Amino acid sequence: MKKQLLGSAITLIISCLCSTAWAATGTTAAWSYTAPTDPENWSELNSEYELCTSGKAQSPIDIRDAVKTEVAPLTFTYRPSTATVLNNGHTIQVSSVDAGSITLASGDYAFVQMHFHTPSEEKIKGRAYPLNAHLVHRNTAGELAVIALLFEEGAHNPTLEPIMAAMPKEAGGIALLDTLNVANIFPAIRSTYSYSGSLTTPPCAEDVRWHVFSTVMQLSPAQLQAFQALYPMNARPVQPLNGRSVQVSG
């Protein structure tokens, strides 16, 4: 049993180290959320980051005037799994090799990792929230689908607590969670805003399928402060919609 757990931990750590960005890019240019390597300057740091300025379908966005649609709801097939909690120098990232998947109209996308931003990168009608989580999924063709969850200050969040308790304080630090069930993080009401966007970090690659939950969840002030003690601000500003439509379902 100990050998199995050790093997799982090694696999997770390797996966985690290979996915500190949303997708493997081969780029090494340093970027951050503060000048002179802040979002305004990302495209100047590396030629592979050009889309951060030139892209026409960038994320995050301020969600307004969403069009009601009757698309099939998201289907989740998550399962409990071991996970790693990595401080990657930009955020806290939770990765798992076998945590399950989601099903969209375009097919199945396996869970890769979850990470956090403060304040929320997405806004709804101009309002930002203290924290949000991005759950990144990838299909067999390498295409990405991201679920965004918004959090406001309020009640203690028991699902987030093991992650918050395990957060390494130093960049590069890794902790192991014996079990994580991604399904537990979701609200009961699953209405989502959906649109086509991009990575919110370099290289800002586009054609990412976004689903932003409209239900806002809560975490305690202490939990928020614990994250902000490590990352006081790690959010990219909202980007122009450039004629894209946003659908709301559920």
Secondary structure in CASP SS format (residue, H / E / C, confidence):
PFRMAT SS
TARGET T0000
AUTHOR 0000-0000-0000
METHOD secondary structure of the structure
MODEL  1
M C 1.00
K H 1.00
K H 1.00
Q H 1.00
L H 1.00
L H 1.00
G H 1.00
S H 1.00
A H 1.00
I H 1.00
T H 1.00
L H 1.00
I H 1.00
I H 1.00
S H 1.00
C H 1.00
L H 1.00
C C 1.00
S C 1.00
T C 1.00
A C 1.00
W C 1.00
A C 1.00
A C 1.00
T C 1.00
G C 1.00
T C 1.00
T C 1.00
A C 1.00
A C 1.00
W C 1.00
S C 1.00
Y C 1.00
T C 1.00
A C 1.00
P C 1.00
T C 1.00
D C 1.00
P H 1.00
E H 1.00
N H 1.00
W H 1.00
S H 1.00
E H 1.00
L H 1.00
N C 1.00
S H 1.00
E H 1.00
Y H 1.00
E C 1.00
L H 1.00
C H 1.00
T H 1.00
S H 1.00
G C 1.00
K C 1.00
A C 1.00
Q C 1.00
S C 1.00
P C 1.00
I C 1.00
D E 1.00
I E 1.00
R C 1.00
D C 1.00
A C 1.00
V E 1.00
K E 1.00
T C 1.00
E C 1.00
V C 1.00
A C 1.00
P C 1.00
L C 1.00
T E 1.00
F E 1.00
T E 1.00
Y E 1.00
R C 1.00
P C 1.00
S E 1.00
T E 1.00
A E 1.00
T E 1.00
V E 1.00
L E 1.00
N E 1.00
N C 1.00
G C 1.00
H C 1.00
T C 1.00
I E 1.00
Q E 1.00
V E 1.00
S E 1.00
S C 1.00
V C 1.00
D C 1.00
A C 1.00
G E 1.00
S E 1.00
I E 1.00
T E 1.00
L E 1.00
A C 1.00
S C 1.00
G E 1.00
D E 1.00
Y E 1.00
A E 1.00
F E 1.00
V E 1.00
Q E 1.00
M E 1.00
H E 1.00
F E 1.00
H E 1.00
T C 1.00
P C 1.00
S C 1.00
E C 1.00
E C 1.00
K E 1.00
I E 1.00
K C 1.00
G C 1.00
R E 1.00
A C 1.00
Y C 1.00
P C 1.00
L E 1.00
N E 1.00
A E 1.00
H E 1.00
L E 1.00
V E 1.00
H E 1.00
R E 1.00
N C 1.00
T C 1.00
A C 1.00
G C 1.00
E C 1.00
L E 1.00
A E 1.00
V E 1.00
I E 1.00
A E 1.00
L E 1.00
L E 1.00
F E 1.00
E E 1.00
E E 1.00
G C 1.00
A C 1.00
H C 1.00
N C 1.00
P C 1.00
T C 1.00
L C 1.00
E H 1.00
P H 1.00
I H 1.00
M H 1.00
A H 1.00
A H 1.00
M C 1.00
P C 1.00
K C 1.00
E C 1.00
A C 1.00
G C 1.00
G C 1.00
I E 1.00
A E 1.00
L E 1.00
L E 1.00
D E 1.00
T E 1.00
L E 1.00
N C 1.00
V H 1.00
A H 1.00
N H 1.00
I H 1.00
F C 1.00
P C 1.00
A C 1.00
I C 1.00
R C 1.00
S C 1.00
T E 1.00
Y E 1.00
S E 1.00
Y E 1.00
S E 1.00
G E 1.00
S E 1.00
L C 1.00
T C 1.00
T C 1.00
P C 1.00
P C 1.00
C C 1.00
A C 1.00
E E 1.00
D E 1.00
V E 1.00
R E 1.00
W E 1.00
H E 1.00
V E 1.00
F E 1.00
S E 1.00
T E 1.00
V E 1.00
M E 1.00
Q E 1.00
L E 1.00
S C 1.00
P H 1.00
A H 1.00
Q H 1.00
L H 1.00
Q H 1.00
A H 1.00
F H 1.00
Q H 1.00
A H 1.00
L H 1.00
Y C 1.00
P C 1.00
M C 1.00
N C 1.00
A C 1.00
R C 1.00
P C 1.00
V C 1.00
Q C 1.00
P C 1.00
L C 1.00
N C 1.00
G C 1.00
R C 1.00
S C 1.00
V C 1.00
Q E 1.00
V E 1.00
S E 1.00
G C 1.00
END
